[in-house]
Structures are given as C-alpha cells and as structure tokens.
Amino acid sequence: MTYPILLILGIIILTGFYLGRNMRYIKLPSIIGYMLLGVVMGSSVLNVLDHQLIDNLDFISSIALGFVAFSIGLELKFTHLKKLGKGIIYIIFMESFGAFILVFISLQLFTGDTPLSLLFAAIAPASAPAGTVAVIREYQAKGVLTKALYAVVGFDDGLGIIIFGFASAFAQGMLSKEAGNIDAGIMATLLRPLLEIGLSVICGGAIAFICVLLIRKLKVSSEVFILIFGFIFVSCGICEMLHLSIILTIMVIGMVIVNTQGSNIVAKIQNELGQAMPLLFILFFTLAGANLHIATLPALGLLGIIYVLARSAGLIFGSRLGAVMGHVQPVIKKYVGLGILSQAGVAIGLSLLVKHDFAGLGKIVDTTTKSAHGDIIGITVITTVTATCIVFEIIGPILTRIALEKAGEIKPANQQQNN
C-alpha cells in the first residue's frame, strides 16, 4: 500500500520529536533517536521509506545540509578564528592526513592492494558535519572547543575532497598501468577537486555579496530569515546543477554575513535559524537512518573493523598532534578529536564515485564474471563504507556529547535531565 508523502512526513516529525526527547533518559543525543526511527521505517524493517521515496525526498537532505553549512559559516568569525590561532590549521591538516596515512598503512599491510588502500585512505578524512552541529545545537554548547569543532568540520571536507581527488588519480594510474594502458586523463582527475573547491568558494562569495546587499535594506528579523531561506534554496539548486560542494558554498555565505554584518543582525538570524534547525534535523537524520541498511553490517568483516579503528585513531591522534604543534588551549587538545568522528553522506558519495570511475579498470581478476580489479575495488569500497558509516553515525554524536561535557561546555547529563 502506498501512503501519502505528507502523512509519512507528519508521522516522522511527531514520532521523531518524542523519540528524540526520550533519548536524554539514556544519555544519548536526540539524533540517535531520529536515526533509529529511520532504520525502522526504512528497508531494514518496515520499508515505509523505500528507495524510491527516499530519492523523492532527497531535496530535504540537501536543504538540511545547506542550513548546517550556513550555521557553521555563521560561527566562523575572523576575530574568533584569530583567537584560536594557527593551531586550528594544524589540527585540520594533521587530523585529515593522520586518518589518510594510518588507514593506508593499516589496509596496505592487511590487503597488500595499494589502489584499494589508497582509496579507503582518501575517503577516511571525509566527515559528517551535520552530526556534530546537531549535538552542539541540541546541548547549546558554548566555548573554545565548540568554536574549534565548528571550524574543523567546516573546513576539513574541502581538504578531504582534494585528498580524494589526488589519491583517486594515482589509483587510476596504477590500475591503468596494471592493464598495460596509459591513462591520459590523470591531469584532469587531479584538477577536478581543485576546480570544485575553487568554484564552490567563488559561487558562495558571489551569492553572499548579493545576499548582503539585500539584507541591509531589511529591518525585521523574520524578513531577513526569509531572504536567507531563499538564498539557501537557490544555492542548493546551483550546487546540484554545477556539481559543487553544498557545504563549502553555503558555508562561505555564512562566513561573509557574520564578518560583514552587525552582531545584532547576526544574532537575529541565529535566533530564527534555531527555530528551524530542530525540525530539519528530525527529517534529515530520519532519512539518513533509512539509508543505513542493517543487512550490510555482516559485510563489515575484518577489513571494515581495521578501517574503523585506523580512521578513528588517525583523526584523534592526528588532531592531538596538530593541537600540540599549534599550541592551542589544553581543552581543545584533549577533546577535539572525539568530536569529529561522524561519517556519512560525503563518504558514501565518494564511494559511489569510486564504483563509477573505477568500473572496468585494471586487469581481469575474475575470469568467471570477467570482473576487473577496479570492479572488485568499487564493490568492496561501497559495501565497507556503507557498513562503517552505520558505526560512525552512532558513535560519532555520542563521543561529541562526551567531549563537550568533559570540556565543560555543556551541562552534565544528570543536570540536563533535571531541567
């Protein structure tokens, strides 16, 4: 039986609201409840949210990511970043390359397959900022660690895309050489991530310029928010049309606004944003949960376990090393690594790219199915990353809450329950 979309969305909002609220009694962030609801409503259990319906509702995920990116941008005021100092740059580079290097070495030792290890390592730095931001907003966290987390999850996706582009090009070159072919498209593959980053920043800057001009003519905060709402929609559409990064493009818009407008206007925008975000988080994480197929967990295997452990260690110790090199405050050095483990949409998107771009590359390794080395890599990557994302989407928000609580930037869990 086919149910009306509005009925399904209404059930998601109402059920998700109460399920999320009740997560506090077991000391878990609300988004865990939303994702559990998604798993139950998805193909893993009830199949109410089937693949076709999820595809039809994909625009909701894009809008939610747009608002997440915008809220991150609003926190990146240059004067605040200056106080964090160059340490934040060290952290971003070291946690990204820490995850890349540790995953590559671990999987190379385990599999002996260099192209496969390179691609897993290239996907490892990709984070899921929505999970981190949702926890920060739910617990109304404030402090130096919170500001550092906003900066890290905002910028590391850009660096992650660049790392993936270069690693992917080298892996393609190795497979082409393996099959006795010369790949003339290596340079284009290397330039693609740089072009995506550059165009995203330019596009975000241009939209922000127009947005700022129009904001200055408005006085009422609700009118300003309607304008922002419209520009986020437009930006999401342009990013989809030009294949740009939604997170980077819209984050730039938020950065321009917070650094050019008065604190009163920014405060009003953030207040209005705070009214819309909880609803978007319910929808976004329920749909994300519906995409997490429990049936893939048995495929996790030893390869997946090594990837989870190596990525986690690379991010945590890499960010700590960066913090030491950058001489940041002790609270950031201790806990920033715990707040950046979430991984979902971007990683799955990159794994789909691997499956598409590496199809047919390399020598034939299975004569029965005539599968090339690239085909095996594509299947292995997408299966493993999908399974490990389930793990990271569960432990990531939980560890973010623990990090913020230990840093003293949110109230302890028992005090929250009493309020």
Legacy VTK file of the C-alpha trace (Angstrom):
# vtk DataFile Version 3.0
C-alpha trace
ASCII
DATASET POLYDATA
POINTS 419 float
0.000 0.000 0.000
1.253 3.470 -0.949
0.925 6.128 1.743
0.678 9.871 1.032
4.050 11.611 1.439
2.578 14.260 3.764
1.227 11.531 6.063
4.660 9.886 6.216
6.412 13.205 6.883
3.899 14.037 9.627
4.477 10.684 11.314
8.256 11.166 11.047
8.079 14.615 12.668
5.775 13.609 15.512
7.390 10.236 16.263
10.897 11.627 15.830
10.165 14.528 18.174
9.130 12.295 21.082
11.706 9.588 20.362
14.465 12.218 20.271
13.288 13.776 23.556
13.364 10.403 25.277
16.976 9.774 24.243
18.098 12.094 27.057
16.952 9.493 29.611
19.611 7.096 28.354
22.151 9.934 27.944
22.174 9.883 24.135
21.817 12.779 21.658
18.384 13.177 20.047
19.723 12.400 16.578
20.341 8.785 17.622
16.570 8.508 18.132
15.900 10.068 14.725
18.259 7.612 13.018
16.713 4.640 14.829
13.308 5.793 13.583
14.744 5.944 10.069
16.156 2.425 10.332
12.743 1.105 11.454
10.854 2.985 8.725
13.448 2.120 6.067
14.045 -1.029 4.051
15.721 -2.742 7.016
12.378 -3.191 8.837
9.035 -1.697 7.691
10.110 -0.422 4.244
7.751 2.568 4.512
10.667 4.752 3.393
11.682 2.706 0.350
14.430 3.638 -2.115
12.089 5.477 -4.472
10.535 7.584 -1.713
13.953 8.380 -0.237
15.098 9.539 -3.685
11.983 11.712 -3.986
12.717 13.270 -0.577
16.428 13.751 -1.256
15.888 17.509 -1.571
15.169 17.604 2.189
18.669 16.272 2.900
20.184 18.905 0.595
18.245 21.697 2.330
19.243 20.422 5.789
22.910 20.248 4.757
22.559 23.779 3.394
21.326 25.046 6.767
24.054 23.096 8.581
26.700 24.661 6.330
25.188 28.122 6.851
25.147 27.706 10.649
28.812 26.608 10.538
29.676 29.688 8.465
27.970 31.969 10.994
30.312 30.646 13.683
33.475 31.367 11.672
34.040 34.990 12.557
37.580 36.014 11.674
38.201 37.625 15.064
37.226 34.344 16.787
39.356 32.275 14.409
42.253 34.622 15.116
41.940 33.847 18.826
42.097 30.123 18.015
45.248 30.949 16.046
47.180 28.888 13.537
46.566 25.863 15.743
43.230 25.245 14.041
45.003 24.966 10.670
47.461 22.448 12.110
44.566 20.438 13.546
42.665 20.339 10.228
45.727 19.222 8.276
47.011 16.725 10.821
43.658 15.034 11.521
42.938 14.709 7.784
46.385 13.406 6.851
46.567 11.398 10.071
43.452 9.466 9.065
44.716 9.128 5.482
48.165 7.806 6.435
47.029 5.447 9.203
44.226 3.910 7.111
46.556 3.493 4.130
49.311 1.785 6.136
46.864 -0.469 8.021
44.988 -1.641 4.924
48.157 -1.962 2.850
49.589 -4.314 5.465
46.291 -6.236 5.641
45.369 -6.467 1.933
48.582 -5.759 0.002
46.323 -3.977 -2.522
47.772 -0.471 -2.971
44.968 1.088 -5.103
42.318 -0.250 -2.690
44.244 1.019 0.348
44.729 4.440 -1.299
41.012 4.849 -1.945
39.946 3.819 1.557
42.583 6.199 2.953
41.282 9.011 0.716
37.708 8.540 1.973
38.778 8.439 5.648
39.177 12.253 6.179
35.601 12.967 4.995
33.398 13.928 7.936
29.678 14.408 8.521
29.343 17.916 9.982
25.573 17.567 10.431
26.018 15.146 13.342
28.496 17.371 15.167
26.454 20.548 14.595
23.228 18.826 15.705
24.786 17.824 19.030
26.251 21.313 19.579
22.886 22.967 18.927
20.878 20.456 20.961
23.003 20.989 24.072
23.555 24.718 23.333
27.281 24.220 23.740
29.485 27.298 24.030
33.234 27.679 24.426
36.591 27.329 22.716
36.140 23.623 21.915
32.755 24.342 20.316
34.299 27.046 18.118
37.157 24.715 17.198
34.742 21.935 16.228
32.772 24.313 14.001
35.980 25.314 12.222
37.345 21.781 11.843
34.178 20.124 10.495
33.592 23.130 8.259
36.966 23.129 6.527
38.108 19.504 6.607
35.598 18.408 3.972
37.272 20.754 1.495
40.689 19.291 2.275
39.184 15.799 2.174
37.846 16.338 -1.361
41.300 17.479 -2.515
42.991 14.460 -0.895
40.471 12.128 -2.525
40.981 13.715 -5.953
44.752 13.200 -5.874
44.578 9.682 -4.387
41.916 8.669 -6.908
44.096 9.894 -9.785
47.096 7.896 -8.545
44.949 4.776 -8.032
43.531 5.086 -11.559
47.047 5.462 -12.924
48.187 2.309 -11.124
45.255 0.276 -12.446
45.767 1.587 -15.985
49.442 0.670 -15.822
48.466 -2.733 -14.422
46.298 -3.358 -17.502
49.004 -2.066 -19.861
47.144 1.157 -20.681
48.227 4.772 -20.417
45.610 6.985 -18.807
45.607 10.390 -20.482
43.011 11.694 -18.072
45.197 11.756 -14.941
45.792 15.504 -15.068
42.062 16.170 -15.461
41.385 13.921 -12.464
43.934 15.840 -10.393
42.454 19.201 -11.346
38.826 18.197 -10.699
38.838 18.548 -6.871
40.727 21.847 -7.035
38.217 23.154 -9.573
35.296 22.037 -7.394
36.710 23.770 -4.316
37.544 26.947 -6.232
34.159 27.203 -7.936
32.356 26.488 -4.653
34.158 29.353 -2.915
33.628 31.749 -5.862
29.940 30.806 -6.163
29.401 31.176 -2.399
31.151 34.542 -2.395
29.061 35.859 -5.303
25.768 34.734 -3.724
26.861 36.158 -0.361
27.595 39.558 -1.967
24.055 39.766 -3.374
22.566 38.466 -0.112
24.409 41.079 1.992
23.248 43.924 -0.275
19.617 42.863 0.148
19.897 42.180 3.900
20.984 45.769 4.536
17.642 47.018 3.217
15.614 44.904 5.652
14.828 45.731 9.271
12.635 42.881 10.559
14.475 39.707 11.570
11.764 37.417 10.164
12.150 39.098 6.771
15.910 38.610 6.915
15.395 34.913 7.645
13.012 34.526 4.674
15.713 36.057 2.491
18.331 33.658 3.916
15.943 30.733 3.441
15.502 31.644 -0.223
19.228 32.058 -0.828
19.973 28.660 0.755
17.428 27.066 -1.595
18.965 28.860 -4.587
22.471 27.861 -3.508
21.492 24.189 -3.107
19.993 24.230 -6.588
23.068 25.850 -8.153
25.368 23.360 -6.394
23.306 20.454 -7.691
23.301 21.903 -11.210
27.054 22.639 -11.299
28.120 19.654 -9.132
29.638 21.867 -6.436
30.015 21.262 -2.706
26.884 22.389 -0.840
28.784 22.538 2.457
31.626 24.738 1.185
29.445 27.012 -0.966
26.884 27.838 1.701
29.468 27.934 4.488
31.127 30.789 2.584
27.788 32.662 2.548
27.523 32.340 6.329
31.140 33.457 6.772
30.634 36.561 4.639
27.473 37.533 6.554
28.969 37.069 10.037
32.069 39.051 9.088
30.287 41.945 7.327
27.063 42.445 9.280
26.483 43.843 12.748
26.228 41.498 15.722
22.528 42.382 16.184
21.605 41.177 12.683
23.691 38.012 13.067
22.096 37.284 16.464
18.620 37.683 14.962
19.494 35.324 12.088
20.888 32.740 14.518
17.768 33.022 16.668
15.494 32.438 13.658
17.789 29.634 12.494
17.448 27.984 15.875
13.683 27.717 15.331
14.016 25.867 12.012
17.007 23.588 12.637
15.400 21.072 15.053
12.676 20.259 12.506
15.227 19.878 9.711
17.363 17.626 11.918
14.397 15.301 12.562
13.759 14.925 8.827
17.433 14.778 7.819
18.565 12.148 10.315
15.449 10.023 9.883
16.140 9.894 6.133
19.809 9.217 6.910
18.746 6.342 9.152
16.533 4.944 6.392
19.647 4.808 4.196
21.547 2.768 6.792
20.905 -0.829 5.790
21.414 -3.127 8.760
21.854 -6.030 6.317
25.250 -4.575 5.343
26.652 -4.944 8.862
27.647 -8.626 8.390
29.768 -7.393 5.454
31.794 -5.259 7.836
34.339 -8.020 8.351
37.947 -7.587 9.413
38.584 -5.046 6.636
35.820 -2.799 7.977
36.962 -3.179 11.580
40.516 -2.192 10.630
39.148 0.824 8.718
37.041 1.952 11.709
39.924 1.612 14.165
42.553 3.151 11.883
40.344 6.092 10.876
39.362 6.790 14.491
42.966 6.620 15.691
44.165 8.779 12.777
41.602 11.505 13.464
42.040 11.509 17.250
45.847 11.340 17.391
46.276 13.473 14.275
44.147 16.270 15.728
46.012 15.998 19.031
49.364 16.244 17.252
48.111 19.268 15.311
46.927 20.853 18.551
50.350 20.315 20.127
52.102 21.781 17.078
49.733 24.756 17.072
49.995 25.357 20.838
46.215 25.503 21.312
44.396 25.502 24.633
44.531 22.198 26.576
40.752 21.639 26.375
40.912 21.673 22.547
43.988 19.435 22.526
42.284 16.855 24.753
38.840 16.605 23.192
38.666 17.942 19.619
39.446 14.516 18.133
36.411 12.934 19.803
34.068 15.447 18.171
34.912 14.794 14.521
34.382 11.044 14.033
30.951 11.160 12.365
30.989 9.979 8.754
28.083 9.532 6.343
26.888 11.310 3.213
30.157 12.643 1.776
31.950 9.329 2.352
29.142 7.327 0.738
29.116 9.800 -2.152
32.865 9.320 -2.664
32.464 5.536 -2.516
29.785 5.742 -5.229
32.250 7.800 -7.268
34.830 5.032 -6.837
32.348 2.407 -8.037
31.527 4.521 -11.100
35.016 5.783 -12.037
36.901 2.524 -11.448
34.498 0.190 -13.292
36.457 -1.893 -15.799
39.894 -0.536 -14.798
42.846 -2.842 -14.260
43.446 -6.426 -15.234
40.740 -9.106 -15.152
40.859 -10.815 -11.753
37.722 -12.963 -12.013
37.524 -14.879 -15.289
34.060 -16.267 -14.478
32.359 -12.882 -14.178
35.050 -11.053 -16.200
35.384 -8.558 -13.362
38.350 -6.228 -13.492
40.428 -5.198 -10.473
38.601 -1.833 -10.478
35.210 -3.562 -10.322
36.245 -5.522 -7.219
37.618 -2.366 -5.604
34.373 -0.463 -6.306
32.177 -3.161 -4.740
34.497 -3.568 -1.727
34.690 0.169 -1.053
30.964 0.927 -1.286
29.967 -2.139 0.780
32.502 -1.481 3.534
31.997 2.289 3.716
28.209 1.883 3.895
28.583 -0.567 6.784
31.186 1.511 8.665
29.092 4.673 8.318
26.458 2.993 10.476
29.085 2.607 13.198
30.411 6.165 12.847
26.949 7.732 12.757
26.138 6.044 16.075
29.396 6.575 17.966
30.219 9.995 16.451
27.422 12.062 18.057
27.796 10.195 21.365
31.518 10.969 21.563
30.872 14.590 20.551
28.485 14.970 23.503
31.014 13.345 25.857
33.806 15.640 24.588
31.710 18.792 25.063
30.591 17.650 28.506
34.152 16.882 29.657
35.267 20.243 28.283
32.660 21.908 30.498
30.871 23.488 27.532
27.543 21.757 28.197
25.869 20.767 31.437
26.468 17.230 32.721
23.827 14.745 31.589
22.187 14.456 35.016
21.673 18.234 35.221
20.132 18.267 31.733
17.585 15.678 32.746
16.589 17.773 35.752
15.918 20.879 33.625
LINES 1 420
419 0 1 2 3 4 5 6 7 8 9 10 11 12 13 14 15 16 17 18 19 20 21 22 23 24 25 26 27 28 29 30 31 32 33 34 35 36 37 38 39 40 41 42 43 44 45 46 47 48 49 50 51 52 53 54 55 56 57 58 59 60 61 62 63 64 65 66 67 68 69 70 71 72 73 74 75 76 77 78 79 80 81 82 83 84 85 86 87 88 89 90 91 92 93 94 95 96 97 98 99 100 101 102 103 104 105 106 107 108 109 110 111 112 113 114 115 116 117 118 119 120 121 122 123 124 125 126 127 128 129 130 131 132 133 134 135 136 137 138 139 140 141 142 143 144 145 146 147 148 149 150 151 152 153 154 155 156 157 158 159 160 161 162 163 164 165 166 167 168 169 170 171 172 173 174 175 176 177 178 179 180 181 182 183 184 185 186 187 188 189 190 191 192 193 194 195 196 197 198 199 200 201 202 203 204 205 206 207 208 209 210 211 212 213 214 215 216 217 218 219 220 221 222 223 224 225 226 227 228 229 230 231 232 233 234 235 236 237 238 239 240 241 242 243 244 245 246 247 248 249 250 251 252 253 254 255 256 257 258 259 260 261 262 263 264 265 266 267 268 269 270 271 272 273 274 275 276 277 278 279 280 281 282 283 284 285 286 287 288 289 290 291 292 293 294 295 296 297 298 299 300 301 302 303 304 305 306 307 308 309 310 311 312 313 314 315 316 317 318 319 320 321 322 323 324 325 326 327 328 329 330 331 332 333 334 335 336 337 338 339 340 341 342 343 344 345 346 347 348 349 350 351 352 353 354 355 356 357 358 359 360 361 362 363 364 365 366 367 368 369 370 371 372 373 374 375 376 377 378 379 380 381 382 383 384 385 386 387 388 389 390 391 392 393 394 395 396 397 398 399 400 401 402 403 404 405 406 407 408 409 410 411 412 413 414 415 416 417 418
